[in-house]
Amino acid sequence: MTANLPPQYDTKTTEAKWQQIWETNQTYKVDPAKGGKPFCIVIPPPNVTGSLHLGHAFEQSLIDALIRYHRMCGDNTLFLPGTDHASIAVQTILEKQLKAEGKTRYDVGREKFLERAWEWKAESGGRIVNQLKRMGVSADWTRERFTLDEGLSAAVLEAFVRLHKDGLIYRGQYLVNWCPASQSAVSDLEVENKETNGNLWYFCYPLSDSSGYIEVATTRPETMLGDTAVAVNPKDERYKHLIGKTLKLPIVGREIPIVGDDFVEAEFGTGCVKVTPAHDPNDFAMGKRHNLPLINIMNKDGTLNENAGEFNGQERFAARRNVVAKLEELGNLVKIEAYKHTVPYSERGKVPIEPLLSTQWFVKIRPMADNCLEHLDNQNSPEFVPQRWGKVYRDWLVKLQDWCISRQLWWGHQIPAWYAVSESGDEITDNTPFFVAKNEEEAKAQAIEQFGIDVKLVRDPDVLDTWFSAGLWPFSTLGWPGNTVDLEAYYPTSTLVTGYDIIFFWVARMTMMAGYFTGKMPFKDVYIHGLVLDENGKKQSKSANNGIDPLLLIDKYGTDALRYTLVREVVGAGQDIRIQYNRKTDESESVEASRNFTNKIWNAARFVMLNFESAEFKIDRDNLTTPAIESLEVADKWILSRFHQTVEQTRDYIDRYGLGEAAKGLYEFFWGDFCDWYIELVKSRLQEDADPNSKLVVLQTLAFVLDGILKLLHPFMPHVTAEIWQTLSESDDRNDISIQPYPTSDASLINPELDREFDLLIGATRTIRNLRAEADLKRAIKVSIILQSDSAAEREILERGKTYLCDLAQIENLTIVDKLAEEPTRSIASVYATVQIILPLTGVVDLEAFKAKIQKKIDKIDKEIESIRGRLNNAKFIERATPEVVQQTKDMLAEAEKQKEILQERLNQF
């Protein structure tokens, strides 16, 4: 007996089965020596702390669609997976664990802390990988990388040492987000912005020459103790004559200059801005532009230091109150306004952060960014899809400042710098000599040469910003700095698939690092996708608590349904997508519709294979080809023409990253052309008493098109297509659909004229069906139909398609004429193209009941017309409603009146 599918498609069993087959068989393990055109994507590495979110699911669906497509096209295709060590997130988790034990990381020490970190990674770090596997991604898991693995750590050391040797890494001062509660620096990712009710204090700063004063406003009065300038916009007519003069800083008595800077918005506040370079990022930038001194007034515990004079030792918020009181006493306080503003809080310490001046490690950006600009401007490398993001990337490269790469954490790549503390009182100070090397032995040799055998070294306790190792990812994962076979075969990679929100954080860092270390951009194309919005069109975030868990949707509807939904929503690359979702029930109409599509594919395939079973001849499933052209009937030729057009269209869309358009086109072809029309058209040829030759042609055509559509759909819906194709082809699991050739189009079988012919037949059929529905005719009732057209070409097409029309629209008598001898009475009619379609009702419906039904509709519309006219005649409605609403109401009235007119004309016919 011929193999067939079970009656119902079981998503969980099938998906788990194929994920296990692909992993066990190492189906996607690549061989660089195999040759062929390379196609490589390295995964944007998810955090090892993470769990699958809808953004991951979206991105992986896009990547895997491209990967599976190129593999089936014969490219030597590598999807390289891996995870990021996520310094901040892991350290936060571990410190919370320690806090619950009444300890800090300093209590256990660095070595024990890192032991705990690796233990945690071993226990929990595989969660995101397992979830990615549930998405069915066709990655080469034998090449899985982790940013702290031995090879990538060696790459980080090589990059740091080389950049430092070349003068592109240096140590200097930088403002960090400081958390006084935990007494540690926090990254921007650990800062939560909260809207707070505060105050805006206005002070006057007197000019040194006693000719007047300048008024400034601030939300942080205590920082005025560290002011080193006041800035105005150089184009502001009120103040530009004061640029270059000096002011007397109240309380402190220090003279500070008035500087002109375009950063200042003349229209905001008083148009004058106090500049505290050591305590505000924008002020820090202004300070660098105007060579202003940096005066730090704060200790790491949030108290003020000796630079605060009489406020030394006071807690920062107590000092705020006391500074305001002192300024009021001196007569410098102008006014206080209530002010709602955004205050950055530390997620760790739950207190407002302080920008604090600190000595850090930096990468000198300009030489690297300028190299990227040269590649972009002269070679359009990398090429952005859509192109508009290339301009955003370029603008970012132009504006980039030096990059702070040190973090006050322990989990991560420890900075390879050793300090000669024996030369600075056994402490690491801003001026302690240091040596950069790949290991302590190399550093020691350098130190002995300079300071002698008794020199004492201590390694820098900080780690590198996670983005430093992420910047090396496209080539470090392939074996750099070694000259590996993988690096030679797959670098530069083909495509980066990423969201527009990290062009700045990640894409620019990768291109800068790659350009410097390899002389090439790390990828040919950058395919920018949008974000997945929630059911209300809002960006998903932890703070908003509006994330959608894709695993809930996978459990309910299946991975293929979710993948297909996410991809088909993409209309135009780079656009945000929105998924319909009911948060109370965890249900999604969008994903449910795709699950229904999955079931449609299953049921259609089952129908085809059931007909194989009942056939008196065997279909050669190992060689599914089209029948000989001369044996094809017109419907067979039409579906093959549509199929090859769909192949051509799909390949063209995917080659241009039109994945959403490709997915939609396949849906329309399969559900519409293949299921709704071709299968219905040929059912009569599959009956027991049908012509055997015609039946064989139909089965061969069905099998060929089904085989092709499964392959076309496979990149989008890998599991259901694999299961069906395995049964259809009767192949073993080592020869699955994912390694079959992607269909190619045969131009000789594409017949646009035939398409136009079937467009007319299908359109006429739909119109007849609509007329039947209007007359409330059951499917079993056969009718007579008159088709009238002035066009001889249309009449010829209709004559050729008579059999199809009669089968599809349950027509007993079909008359095709050029002119009507007389207008049929008691009939309903419609028009498609230039064909008038008439359905006589005498003898097939109860005319009195039909007339009553029409009258009922007219009565209902009459009430609607009366209601709308009432609104339009109501003076209060006209007065209060917007012009748009009034116009919409008038349009509703016109539409209702037109509907009544049509129904009345129809009723008059009887």
C-alpha positions in Angstrom: 0.0 0.0 0.0 1.2 3.5 -0.7 2.4 5.5 2.3 0.0 8.2 3.5 -0.4 10.7 6.2 -2.4 10.4 9.5 -5.8 12.2 9.4 -4.6 14.9 11.8 -1.4 16.9 11.9 0.3 16.6 15.3 2.6 19.7 15.6 4.4 18.7 18.9 5.3 15.2 17.8 6.3 16.1 14.3 8.4 19.2 15.3 10.2 17.4 18.1 10.9 14.4 15.7 12.5 16.5 13.0 14.5 18.7 15.4 16.0 15.4 16.8 16.6 14.0 13.3 18.4 17.1 12.1 20.6 17.2 15.3 21.3 13.5 15.4 22.2 13.3 11.7 24.2 16.5 11.9 22.3 17.5 8.8 23.5 21.0 8.8 27.2 20.4 9.6 29.1 22.1 6.8 32.3 21.0 5.0 34.3 24.0 3.8 36.3 21.7 1.5 33.0 20.8 -0.3 33.3 23.9 -2.5 30.5 25.8 -4.0 29.4 29.3 -3.5 29.7 30.1 0.3 26.8 31.5 2.1 27.3 32.2 5.8 25.3 33.9 8.6 26.6 34.1 12.1 23.9 34.3 14.7 23.4 37.6 16.5 24.3 36.0 19.8 21.5 36.0 22.4 22.5 36.5 26.0 23.3 33.3 27.8 21.0 34.5 30.6 18.1 34.9 28.2 15.0 33.0 27.3 13.3 33.1 23.9 11.3 36.2 23.3 9.3 37.2 20.3 12.1 39.3 19.0 14.4 36.2 19.0 11.7 34.2 17.3 11.2 36.9 14.6 14.9 37.3 13.9 15.6 33.5 13.8 12.6 33.0 11.5 14.1 35.5 9.0 17.6 34.1 9.3 16.6 30.5 9.0 14.4 31.2 6.0 17.5 32.7 4.2 19.7 29.9 5.4 17.4 27.1 4.3 16.8 28.8 0.9 20.5 29.2 0.1 21.3 25.6 1.2 18.6 24.3 -1.1 19.9 26.5 -3.9 23.2 24.6 -3.6 25.3 27.1 -1.8 27.8 25.9 0.8 25.7 27.2 3.6 26.8 27.8 7.2 24.5 29.1 10.0 26.9 29.5 12.9 25.2 29.6 16.3 26.4 30.8 19.7 25.7 32.9 22.8 27.0 36.0 24.5 28.3 35.9 28.1 26.2 38.9 29.0 28.5 40.5 31.6 26.0 42.7 33.2 23.0 40.3 33.3 25.0 37.3 34.7 26.8 39.5 37.3 23.5 40.9 38.5 22.0 37.4 38.9 25.0 36.2 40.9 25.1 39.3 43.1 21.4 38.8 43.9 22.2 35.2 44.9 25.0 36.4 47.1 22.9 39.1 48.7 20.3 36.5 49.6 23.1 34.7 51.4 24.1 37.9 53.2 27.3 38.2 51.2 28.9 40.4 48.5 31.3 39.4 45.7 34.1 40.9 47.7 33.3 38.4 50.6 33.8 35.4 48.3 36.6 36.8 46.2 37.1 36.9 42.4 38.2 33.3 42.0 35.2 31.8 43.8 32.8 34.3 42.2 33.9 33.2 38.8 33.6 29.6 39.8 30.0 30.3 40.7 29.5 32.1 37.4 30.7 29.1 35.3 28.6 26.7 37.4 25.6 28.9 36.8 26.4 29.0 33.0 26.7 25.2 33.0 23.3 24.8 34.7 21.2 27.5 33.1 23.2 28.7 30.0 21.8 26.1 27.7 18.2 27.3 28.1 18.3 29.8 25.2 20.1 27.3 23.0 17.4 24.6 23.6 14.7 27.2 22.9 16.4 28.2 19.6 16.4 24.6 18.6 12.7 24.5 19.2 12.4 27.2 16.5 13.9 24.6 14.1 16.9 26.7 13.2 19.2 24.8 10.8 22.4 25.8 12.5 25.7 23.8 12.5 25.7 23.1 16.3 29.1 21.4 16.0 30.5 25.0 15.5 28.6 26.6 18.4 30.6 29.4 20.1 30.4 31.2 23.4 32.1 34.6 23.8 34.1 33.4 26.8 35.2 30.2 25.2 39.0 29.6 24.7 39.1 30.5 21.1 37.1 33.7 21.4 39.0 34.8 24.5 42.2 34.4 22.5 40.8 36.6 19.8 39.8 39.3 22.4 43.4 39.3 23.8 44.9 39.6 20.4 42.6 42.5 19.5 43.2 44.4 22.7 47.0 44.0 22.6 47.2 44.9 19.0 45.0 48.0 19.3 47.0 49.1 22.3 50.3 48.6 20.5 49.0 50.6 17.6 48.0 53.5 19.8 44.2 52.9 19.4 43.5 51.8 23.0 44.4 54.2 25.8 43.6 54.9 29.5 41.8 58.2 30.4 39.0 59.8 32.3 35.4 59.2 31.6 32.0 59.8 33.1 30.3 56.6 34.2 26.8 55.9 35.6 27.6 55.4 39.2 25.3 53.7 41.7 26.1 55.0 45.2 24.1 52.2 46.8 26.1 49.4 45.3 29.2 51.6 44.8 29.7 50.3 41.3 29.5 51.6 37.8 26.5 50.5 35.8 26.0 50.4 32.1 23.2 52.2 30.2 21.4 48.9 30.0 21.1 48.8 33.8 19.6 52.3 34.0 15.9 52.7 34.4 14.4 56.1 33.6 11.6 57.1 35.9 9.3 60.1 35.6 9.7 62.0 38.9 8.1 65.0 40.5 10.9 67.4 41.3 11.9 71.0 41.3 13.6 73.4 38.9 15.8 75.9 40.9 16.7 79.3 39.3 19.9 81.0 40.4 21.7 84.2 39.4 25.5 84.1 38.7 27.0 87.6 38.9 29.4 88.9 36.2 32.9 89.4 37.5 32.9 93.0 36.5 29.7 93.7 38.5 27.9 94.8 35.3 25.0 92.4 35.9 24.2 88.7 36.2 23.2 85.6 34.3 20.3 83.4 35.4 20.5 79.6 35.2 18.2 76.8 36.1 19.0 73.3 37.3 17.4 70.2 38.8 20.6 69.3 40.7 21.6 72.4 42.7 24.4 70.7 44.6 26.4 70.2 41.3 26.9 74.0 41.0 29.8 73.6 43.4 31.6 71.8 40.5 30.6 74.3 37.8 33.5 75.4 35.5 31.5 77.5 33.0 28.2 78.8 31.9 27.2 78.2 28.3 25.0 80.1 25.9 24.1 79.7 22.2 26.5 81.8 20.1 23.6 82.9 18.0 21.5 84.1 20.9 21.3 87.9 20.6 20.6 88.3 24.3 23.9 86.8 25.4 26.4 86.5 22.5 28.1 89.8 23.6 28.9 88.2 27.0 30.9 85.2 25.5 34.4 85.4 26.8 33.5 87.3 30.0 33.7 85.6 33.4 31.3 85.0 36.3 31.8 84.7 40.0 30.5 81.3 41.1 28.3 81.8 44.2 29.3 80.2 47.5 32.6 79.0 46.0 33.9 82.3 44.7 35.6 80.7 41.7 35.8 82.7 38.4 34.3 80.8 35.5 34.0 81.7 31.8 30.9 82.3 29.7 31.3 80.1 26.6 29.3 79.8 23.3 28.2 76.3 22.3 25.6 75.2 19.7 24.4 72.5 22.2 22.5 75.1 24.1 18.9 75.6 23.0 18.2 79.3 23.2 14.5 78.7 23.5 14.8 76.4 26.5 14.6 77.8 30.0 16.6 81.0 30.4 18.9 80.2 27.4 21.9 79.8 29.8 23.2 76.5 31.0 25.6 75.8 33.9 28.4 73.5 32.9 29.6 70.8 35.3 31.9 68.6 33.2 32.6 66.1 36.0 28.9 65.4 36.7 26.9 65.5 33.5 27.6 63.7 30.2 26.5 66.7 28.0 28.6 69.0 30.2 31.5 66.6 29.9 31.4 66.9 26.1 31.2 70.7 26.3 34.1 70.7 28.7 36.2 68.8 26.2 35.2 71.2 23.4 36.2 74.2 25.5 39.1 72.7 27.4 37.3 73.3 30.8 38.7 71.8 34.1 37.0 68.8 35.6 36.1 69.3 39.3 34.7 66.2 41.0 32.7 67.1 44.1 31.4 63.6 45.0 32.7 60.5 46.7 31.7 57.0 45.6 29.3 56.5 48.5 27.2 59.5 47.4 28.6 62.0 49.9 30.3 65.3 48.8 34.1 65.5 49.0 36.6 68.2 49.9 36.0 70.1 46.7 32.5 70.9 48.0 34.0 73.1 50.7 31.7 73.6 53.7 29.4 70.8 52.4 32.2 68.2 52.6 30.9 64.9 54.0 27.2 65.7 53.5 25.0 63.1 51.8 24.1 64.3 48.3 20.4 65.1 48.9 21.1 66.7 52.3 23.7 68.8 50.5 21.1 69.8 47.9 18.8 71.3 50.6 21.7 73.0 52.2 23.1 74.5 49.0 19.7 75.9 48.1 19.4 77.4 51.6 22.8 79.0 51.3 22.1 80.5 47.9 18.8 81.9 49.3 20.8 83.4 52.2 23.3 85.0 49.8 20.4 86.4 47.6 21.3 84.2 44.6 18.1 82.1 44.6 15.6 83.6 42.1 12.7 81.1 42.3 11.7 77.5 42.6 9.3 75.8 40.2 7.6 72.4 40.5 9.0 70.3 37.6 8.2 66.8 36.4 11.2 65.2 34.7 12.9 61.9 34.0 15.5 60.7 36.5 17.8 57.7 35.7 17.8 55.1 38.5 20.1 52.2 39.0 18.4 48.9 38.5 20.9 47.4 41.0 20.7 49.9 43.9 17.2 51.3 43.2 18.6 54.8 43.7 19.2 57.7 41.3 22.5 57.3 39.5 25.3 59.9 39.6 27.4 60.6 36.6 30.9 60.3 38.1 34.3 61.0 36.7 36.4 57.9 36.5 39.6 56.6 34.9 38.7 54.0 32.2 40.0 52.3 29.0 39.0 53.7 25.6 39.2 52.8 22.0 40.2 55.7 19.7 37.3 55.6 17.3 38.1 58.0 14.4 40.7 56.0 12.4 38.5 52.9 12.5 35.2 54.8 11.8 36.9 56.7 9.0 38.0 53.4 7.4 34.3 52.2 7.5 33.2 55.5 5.9 35.6 54.9 3.1 34.3 51.4 2.5 30.7 52.7 2.6 31.2 55.7 0.3 33.5 54.1 -2.2 32.3 50.5 -2.3 28.8 50.6 -0.8 30.1 48.0 1.7 28.3 46.8 3.5 25.1 47.2 1.5 22.0 48.0 3.7 18.5 46.6 3.0 16.5 48.8 3.0 19.0 51.4 1.8 17.8 54.2 4.1 19.5 52.5 7.0 22.8 53.0 5.3 22.4 56.7 5.9 21.6 56.2 9.5 24.8 54.0 9.8 26.8 56.6 8.1 25.6 59.4 10.3 26.4 57.4 13.3 30.0 56.7 12.1 30.5 60.5 11.5 29.4 61.4 15.1 31.1 58.5 17.0 33.2 59.5 20.0 35.9 57.4 21.6 34.5 54.2 23.1 34.8 53.4 26.8 35.5 49.7 26.9 36.1 49.0 30.6 33.4 47.8 33.1 33.7 47.5 36.8 32.6 43.8 36.8 34.3 40.4 37.3 32.3 38.3 34.8 33.8 38.8 31.3 37.1 39.3 29.6 39.5 40.7 32.2 41.5 43.6 30.8 45.0 42.3 29.9 46.9 45.1 31.7 49.2 44.7 34.7 50.0 47.7 37.0 53.4 48.1 38.6 51.9 48.9 42.0 55.4 48.8 43.6 55.9 52.2 41.9 52.8 53.8 43.4 52.5 52.7 47.0 51.0 49.3 46.3 47.8 51.0 44.9 46.4 51.3 41.4 46.2 55.1 40.8 45.6 57.2 37.7 49.4 57.5 37.2 50.5 53.9 38.0 52.7 52.5 35.2 51.0 49.6 33.4 52.0 46.9 30.9 49.6 45.4 28.3 50.3 41.8 27.3 48.6 38.6 26.4 49.6 37.0 29.8 51.3 37.9 33.0 54.6 36.4 32.0 54.9 38.8 29.0 53.8 41.7 31.2 56.4 40.7 33.9 59.2 40.6 31.3 58.3 44.1 30.2 58.1 45.4 33.8 61.4 43.9 34.8 63.1 45.5 31.9 61.8 48.9 33.1 61.8 48.6 36.9 64.0 45.7 37.8 63.4 42.2 39.2 61.6 43.4 42.4 58.7 45.0 40.5 55.3 44.0 41.8 52.4 43.6 39.3 48.6 43.6 39.8 46.2 42.9 37.0 43.5 45.4 36.2 40.3 44.1 38.0 37.9 45.4 35.3 36.5 43.5 32.4 35.8 44.6 28.8 32.5 45.9 27.6 30.6 43.0 26.2 30.3 44.8 22.9 34.1 44.5 22.5 34.0 40.7 22.0 30.7 41.1 20.1 32.5 43.4 17.7 34.9 40.6 16.8 32.1 38.0 16.5 31.8 37.6 12.6 35.5 36.6 12.3 36.5 35.4 15.8 33.8 32.7 15.5 35.5 31.4 12.3 38.9 31.1 14.0 40.5 34.5 13.8 43.3 35.4 14.6 44.3 32.0 13.2 44.3 31.5 9.4 41.6 28.7 9.6 39.9 26.8 6.9 36.5 28.2 8.0 37.8 31.8 8.0 39.2 31.2 4.5 35.9 29.6 3.2 33.2 31.7 4.9 34.6 35.1 5.6 33.5 37.8 4.9 30.1 36.4 5.9 27.1 36.9 3.5 24.4 38.6 5.5 23.9 40.2 8.9 20.2 40.0 10.0 19.6 42.4 12.8 17.2 45.0 14.2 17.5 48.7 13.5 17.8 49.4 17.3 21.4 48.1 17.5 22.9 49.5 14.3 24.8 51.8 16.7 25.7 49.4 19.5 26.7 46.4 17.4 26.8 46.9 13.6 29.2 49.8 13.7 31.5 48.1 16.2 31.7 45.0 14.0 32.5 46.9 10.8 35.1 49.0 12.6 36.8 45.9 14.2 36.6 43.9 11.0 37.9 46.7 8.8 40.9 47.2 11.1 41.8 43.6 11.7 40.8 41.9 8.4 40.8 44.8 5.9 37.3 43.7 4.9 33.8 44.5 5.9 32.5 41.5 7.9 29.4 40.9 5.8 28.2 41.7 2.3 24.6 42.8 3.2 23.0 44.1 6.3 19.3 43.1 6.3 17.6 45.4 8.8 14.3 44.2 10.3 11.9 46.0 12.5 10.7 45.3 16.0 7.8 43.1 17.0 5.2 45.3 18.7 2.6 44.1 21.1 -1.1 43.8 20.5 -1.5 47.6 21.1 1.3 48.6 18.7 3.7 49.3 21.6 7.4 48.2 21.8 7.8 45.2 24.0 10.0 45.8 27.1 10.6 44.4 30.5 9.8 47.7 32.2 6.4 47.9 30.4 5.8 44.2 31.2 4.2 43.7 27.8 6.3 41.0 26.4 4.7 38.1 24.5 6.2 34.7 25.2 6.6 32.9 21.9 6.8 29.5 23.6 3.2 29.9 24.7 2.2 30.4 21.0 4.5 27.5 19.9 2.8 25.2 22.4 -0.6 26.2 21.3 -0.2 26.5 17.5 3.2 25.0 16.6 6.6 26.4 15.6 5.8 26.5 11.9 2.6 28.5 12.4 4.5 31.1 14.5 7.5 31.3 12.1 5.2 31.7 9.1 3.1 34.4 10.9 6.2 36.4 11.8 7.7 36.3 8.3 4.5 37.0 6.4 3.9 40.1 8.5 7.1 41.7 7.0 6.0 44.0 4.2 9.0 46.0 3.3 12.3 45.3 5.2 12.9 47.3 8.3 9.2 47.8 9.2 7.9 47.0 12.7 5.4 44.2 12.8 2.4 43.8 15.0 1.0 40.4 16.1 -2.7 40.1 17.2 -2.7 38.7 20.7 -5.2 38.1 23.5 -3.2 38.5 26.7 -5.9 36.9 28.9 -6.1 33.7 26.9 -2.6 33.6 25.3 -4.4 33.2 21.9 -3.5 34.9 18.6 -5.8 35.1 15.6 -2.8 35.8 13.5 -0.9 32.6 14.5 -4.2 30.6 14.5 -4.7 31.6 10.8 -1.2 30.2 10.0 -2.0 27.0 12.0 -5.0 26.7 9.7 -2.7 27.1 6.7 -0.5 24.3 8.1 -3.6 22.1 8.4 -4.6 23.0 4.9 -1.2 21.9 3.5 -1.5 18.7 5.5 -5.1 17.9 4.3 -4.3 18.8 0.7 -1.3 16.5 0.7 -3.3 13.8 2.3 -6.0 14.1 -0.4 -3.3 13.8 -3.1 -1.7 10.7 -1.6 -5.1 9.1 -0.9 -5.7 9.3 -4.6 -2.3 7.6 -5.2 -3.7 4.7 -3.1 -6.9 4.3 -5.1 -5.1 4.6 -8.5 -4.7 1.5 -10.6 -1.1 2.5 -11.4 1.9 3.5 -9.3 3.3 7.0 -9.2 7.1 7.1 -9.3 7.7 9.1 -6.1 11.5 9.1 -6.6 11.2 11.0 -9.8 8.2 13.4 -9.7 8.1 15.1 -13.1 5.4 16.7 -15.2 3.6 14.5 -17.7 4.4 14.9 -21.4 3.2 18.3 -22.7 0.9 16.7 -25.3 -1.0 14.8 -22.6 -1.8 17.9 -20.6 -5.3 19.3 -20.5 -5.9 23.0 -20.3 -6.3 23.0 -16.4 -3.0 21.1 -16.1 -1.2 23.6 -18.3 -2.7 26.4 -16.3 -1.6 25.2 -12.8 1.9 24.4 -14.2 2.1 27.9 -15.6 1.0 29.4 -12.3 3.5 27.1 -10.4 6.5 28.2 -12.5 5.5 31.8 -12.2 5.3 31.3 -8.4 8.8 29.7 -8.4 10.2 32.7 -10.3 8.4 35.2 -8.1 9.5 33.5 -4.9 13.1 33.2 -5.8 13.1 36.9 -6.9 11.5 38.0 -3.7 13.9 36.1 -1.4 17.0 37.2 -3.4 15.9 40.8 -2.7 15.1 40.0 0.9 11.4 40.3 0.3 10.7 37.4 2.6 7.2 38.6 3.7 6.1 39.1 0.1 7.5 35.6 -0.8 5.6 34.0 2.1 2.3 35.7 1.1 2.7 34.7 -2.5 3.2 31.1 -1.6 0.0 31.2 0.6 -2.0 32.7 -2.3 -0.8 30.1 -4.8 -1.2 27.1 -2.6 -4.6 27.9 -1.0 -6.0 29.7 -4.0 -4.7 28.3 -7.3 -3.8 24.8 -6.2 -6.4 23.9 -3.5 -9.4 26.1 -4.3 -9.2 25.8 -8.1 -7.0 23.2 -9.5 -8.0 20.4 -7.1 -11.6 21.3 -7.6 -11.2 21.4 -11.4 -9.7 17.9 -11.6 -11.8 16.0 -9.1 -14.1 14.7 -11.8 -11.0 13.3 -13.6 -10.1 11.3 -10.4 -13.3 9.4 -10.2 -13.3 5.6 -10.6 -15.0 5.8 -14.0 -12.7 8.6 -15.3 -10.4 8.1 -18.3 -7.3 6.3 -16.9 -4.9 8.4 -19.1 -6.5 11.6 -17.9 -6.4 10.4 -14.3 -2.7 9.5 -14.6 -1.9 13.0 -15.9 -3.8 14.6 -13.0 -2.0 12.5 -10.4 1.4 13.2 -11.9 0.6 16.9 -12.1 -0.7 17.0 -8.5 2.4 15.1 -7.2 4.8 17.4 -9.1 3.2 20.6 -7.9 2.8 19.4 -4.3 6.5 18.3 -4.3 7.4 21.8 -5.6 5.3 23.8 -3.3 6.6 21.9 -0.3 10.1 22.8 -1.3 9.1 26.4 -1.9 7.5 26.6 1.6 10.2 24.7 3.4 12.4 27.7 4.4 9.3 29.2 6.1 7.7 26.1 7.5 10.4 23.5 7.9 8.7 20.8 10.0 5.3 20.2 8.3 7.0 20.3 4.9 9.6 17.8 6.0 7.1 15.4 7.3 4.8 15.6 4.2 7.7 15.4 1.8 9.2 12.4 3.5 5.9 10.5 3.1 5.4 11.8 -0.5 8.9 10.9 -1.6 9.1 7.7 0.5 12.7 8.8 1.4 14.7 8.0 4.6 15.4 10.7 7.1 19.0 11.3 5.9 17.6 12.5 2.6 15.1 15.0 3.8 13.6 18.0 2.1 16.0 20.5 3.5 18.8 19.2 1.4 16.8 18.9 -1.8 17.3 21.4 -4.7 15.1 24.5 -4.5 12.7 24.6 -7.4 13.6 26.4 -10.6 11.2 27.9 -13.1 10.7 26.5 -16.6 9.9 29.5 -18.8 8.6 27.3 -21.5 5.7 26.3 -19.3 4.7 29.8 -18.3 1.7 30.9 -20.4 0.3 34.4 -19.6 -2.5 34.0 -22.1 -3.7 30.9 -20.2 -3.5 32.9 -17.0 -5.8 35.5 -18.5 -8.2 32.8 -19.7 -8.4 31.3 -16.2 -8.7 34.7 -14.6 -12.0 35.0 -16.6 -13.2 31.5 -15.8 -12.4 31.9 -12.1 -13.9 35.4 -11.9 -17.1 34.1 -13.6 -17.3 31.2 -11.3 -16.9 33.4 -8.2 -19.6 35.7 -9.5 -22.0 32.8 -10.1 -21.3 31.5 -6.6 -22.1 34.9 -5.2 -25.4 35.0 -7.1 -26.3 31.5 -5.8 -25.5 32.7 -2.3 -27.7 35.8 -2.8 -30.5 33.5 -3.9 -29.8 31.2 -0.9 -29.4 28.2 -3.2 -27.9 25.1 -1.6 -24.9 23.5 -3.2 -26.8 20.5 -4.5 -29.2 22.6 -6.5 -28.3 22.7 -10.2 -29.1 26.0 -12.0 -29.2 27.5 -15.5 -26.8 30.3 -16.3 -26.7 32.8 -19.2 -23.4 34.4 -20.0 -23.5 37.4 -22.4 -20.5 39.1 -23.9 -19.9 41.3 -26.9 -16.3 40.0 -27.1 -15.8 37.0 -29.3 -12.5 36.3 -27.5 -14.3 36.1 -24.1 -17.0 33.9 -25.5 -14.4 31.6 -27.0 -12.7 31.3 -23.5 -16.0 30.6 -21.9 -16.9 27.9 -24.4 -13.6 26.2 -23.8 -14.1 26.4 -20.1 -17.8 25.2 -20.1 -17.0 22.0 -18.4 -15.1 23.7 -15.6 -17.8 26.3 -15.1 -20.5 23.7 -14.8 -18.5 21.6 -12.4 -17.4 24.4 -10.1 -20.7 26.4 -10.0 -23.2 23.5 -10.1 -24.6 24.5 -13.5 -27.0 22.3 -15.4 -27.6 24.4 -18.5 -25.0 27.0 -19.6 -25.8 29.4 -22.4 -23.2 31.7 -23.9 -24.5 34.4 -26.2 -23.3 37.7 -27.8 -26.7 39.4 -27.4 -29.7 38.8 -25.3 -32.9 38.2 -27.3 -34.8 39.7 -24.4 -34.1 40.6 -20.8 -34.9 37.5 -18.7 -37.5 38.2 -16.1 -37.4 36.9 -12.5 -33.6 36.6 -12.5 -30.7 38.1 -10.7 -27.6 39.3 -12.5 -24.1 40.6 -12.1 -21.1 41.5 -14.2 -17.5 40.2 -14.3 -15.0 41.9 -16.7 -17.4 42.6 -19.6 -19.4 39.4 -19.1 -23.0 39.8 -17.9 -23.9 36.8 -15.8 -27.6 36.0 -15.4 -29.2 33.5 -13.0 -32.9 32.8 -13.8 -34.7 32.0 -10.6 -38.0 30.5 -11.9 -38.2 26.9 -10.9 -35.2 26.9 -8.5 -36.4 29.2 -5.7 -39.6 30.1 -4.0 -40.1 33.4 -5.7 -42.5 34.7 -3.0 -40.1 33.8 -0.3 -37.3 35.4 -2.2 -39.3 38.6 -2.7 -40.1 38.7 1.0 -36.4 38.3 1.8 -35.5 41.3 -0.5 -38.3 43.4 1.1 -37.0 42.5 4.6 -33.6 43.9 3.5 -35.2 47.0 2.1 -37.1 47.6 5.4 -33.9 47.2 7.4 -32.1 49.7 5.1 -35.1 52.1 5.4 -34.6 52.2 9.2 -30.9 52.8 8.8 -31.6 55.6 6.3 -34.0 57.2 8.8 -31.5 57.0 11.6 -28.7 58.6 9.5 -31.0 61.4 8.2 -32.0 62.0 11.8 -28.4 62.6 12.8 -27.7 64.9 9.8 -30.9 66.9 10.6 -29.8 67.3 14.2 -28.3 70.8 14.6 -26.4 69.8 17.7 -24.8 66.8 15.9 -23.6 69.1 13.0 -22.3 71.6 15.4 -20.4 69.3 17.7 -19.1 66.7 15.2 -15.8 67.2 13.2 -16.1 67.9 9.5 -14.6 64.4 8.9 -17.4 62.7 11.0 -20.1 64.7 9.2 -18.7 63.7 5.8 -18.5 60.1 6.9 -22.1 60.2 8.0 -23.2 61.7 4.6 -21.2 58.9 2.8 -23.0 56.3 4.9 -26.4 57.8 3.9 -25.4 57.8 0.2 -24.3 54.2 0.4 -27.5 53.0 2.1 -29.6 54.9 -0.4 -27.7 53.2 -3.3 -28.2 49.7 -1.7 -31.9 50.4 -1.4 -32.1 51.5 -5.0 -30.4 48.2 -6.2 -32.7 46.1 -4.0 -35.8 48.0 -5.2 -34.8 47.5 -8.8 -34.4 43.8 -8.2 -37.7 43.5 -6.4 -39.4 45.3 -9.3 -38.3 42.5 -11.7 -40.6 40.2 -9.9 
